[in-house]
């Protein structure tokens, strides 16, 4: 994917997982890697690719609008297309940032990940009352009168 491209959330990934992004990709390739790390890096790769698309469209629009270019070179259709492409890329970027942010919020900090969680075995104690003798089978049954 986009391992070599930077993303705007690389610092957040490093804070949460405790290692630089290249080391995180190495850790994720192991069979004992946490699923949250793999998911976070996949989202990060999509984010980096989308941010690269945003930058390309932005740079193309800036080049098209350069004051040194002739007025005859401007195209409303091209600018409309670039605006639509930019809008789609920005929407995708925002979605990936939100999804990655949610994954990072649910991951425990590295100091807590290393410690196994111990739970106490609870023992339930209760005193049972002696059973009450069952009621006779016909108790409370009213006899019907015969004519």
C-alpha positions in Angstrom: 0.0 0.0 0.0 1.4 3.4 1.0 4.0 2.5 3.5 6.5 5.0 2.3 4.2 8.0 2.0 3.6 10.1 5.1 0.1 10.7 6.5 -1.3 13.3 8.8 -2.0 10.7 11.5 1.5 9.1 11.7 2.3 10.9 15.0 -1.0 9.7 16.5 -0.1 6.1 15.4 3.3 6.4 17.0 1.9 7.7 20.3 -0.7 5.0 20.6 1.4 2.0 19.5 4.8 3.3 20.8 6.9 2.8 17.7 7.6 4.7 14.5 5.4 3.8 11.5 8.0 1.7 9.7 8.5 -0.5 12.8 4.8 -0.8 13.2 4.5 -2.3 9.7 7.2 -4.8 10.6 5.4 -5.7 13.8 2.1 -6.1 11.9 3.7 -8.6 9.6 4.2 -11.1 12.5 1.6 -13.7 13.2 1.1 -12.5 16.8 0.3 -8.9 15.8 -2.8 -7.4 17.4 -5.7 -7.1 15.0 -6.1 -3.4 15.9 -2.6 -2.7 14.6 -3.3 -4.3 11.3 -6.6 -2.4 10.9 -4.9 0.9 11.9 -2.1 0.4 9.4 -4.6 -0.5 6.6 -6.6 2.7 7.3 -3.3 4.7 7.5 -2.3 3.4 4.1 -5.6 4.4 2.6 -5.3 7.8 4.3 -1.8 8.4 2.9 -3.0 7.5 -0.6 -6.0 9.8 -0.4 -3.9 12.6 1.0 -1.6 12.2 -2.0 -4.6 12.5 -4.3 -5.8 15.7 -2.5 -2.3 17.2 -2.9 -2.1 16.3 -6.7 -5.5 17.9 -7.4 -4.6 21.0 -5.3 -1.2 21.3 -7.1 -2.9 20.9 -10.5 -5.5 23.6 -9.7 -2.7 25.9 -8.5 -0.8 25.3 -11.7 -3.9 26.0 -13.8 -4.5 29.2 -12.0 -0.9 30.4 -12.2 -0.9 34.1 -13.1 1.9 33.5 -15.6 -0.4 31.3 -17.7 -2.4 32.7 -20.6 -6.1 33.4 -20.1 -6.9 31.3 -23.2 -5.6 28.2 -21.3 -8.2 28.4 -18.6 -11.0 25.8 -18.9 -14.2 25.9 -16.8 -14.8 22.2 -17.5 -11.4 21.2 -16.3 -11.7 23.3 -13.1 -15.2 21.9 -12.5 -13.9 18.3 -12.9 -11.0 19.1 -10.5 -13.4 20.6 -8.0 -15.5 17.4 -8.0 -12.4 15.2 -7.8 -11.1 17.3 -4.9 -14.4 17.2 -3.1 -14.5 13.4 -3.4 -10.9 13.0 -2.2 -11.4 15.3 0.7 -14.5 13.4 1.7 -12.6 10.1 1.6 -9.8 11.6 3.6 -12.1 12.8 6.3 -13.7 9.4 6.4 -10.4 7.6 6.8 -9.2 10.1 9.4 -12.4 9.5 11.4 -12.2 5.7 11.1 -8.5 5.7 12.1 -9.1 8.0 15.0 -11.8 5.7 16.2 -9.5 2.7 16.1 -6.8 4.6 17.9 -9.2 5.7 20.6 -10.1 2.1 21.3 -6.5 0.8 21.6 -5.0 0.7 25.0 -1.7 2.5 25.5 1.5 0.4 25.1 2.2 0.2 28.8 -1.2 -1.4 29.4 -0.9 -3.8 26.4 2.1 -5.6 27.8 0.5 -6.5 31.1 -1.8 -9.5 31.3 -5.1 -8.8 32.9 -5.8 -10.8 36.1 -9.3 -11.4 37.3 -10.2 -12.7 40.7 -12.3 -15.9 40.8 -15.4 -14.9 42.6 -17.1 -17.5 44.8 -20.8 -17.3 45.4 -21.9 -18.3 48.8 -25.5 -18.6 49.9 -27.4 -20.2 52.6 -30.4 -22.3 51.6 -33.5 -22.4 53.7 -34.8 -25.9 54.4 -37.4 -27.0 51.8 -41.0 -26.5 52.7 -43.1 -29.6 52.6 -45.1 -29.8 49.5 -48.8 -29.0 49.7 -51.2 -32.0 49.4 -52.3 -32.6 45.8 -55.9 -31.6 46.4 -55.2 -28.7 48.7 -57.3 -25.7 47.7 -59.4 -27.5 45.1 -63.1 -26.9 45.5 -65.4 -29.8 45.0 -68.1 -29.2 42.4 -71.6 -29.9 43.6 -73.6 -32.6 41.9 -77.3 -32.0 41.1 
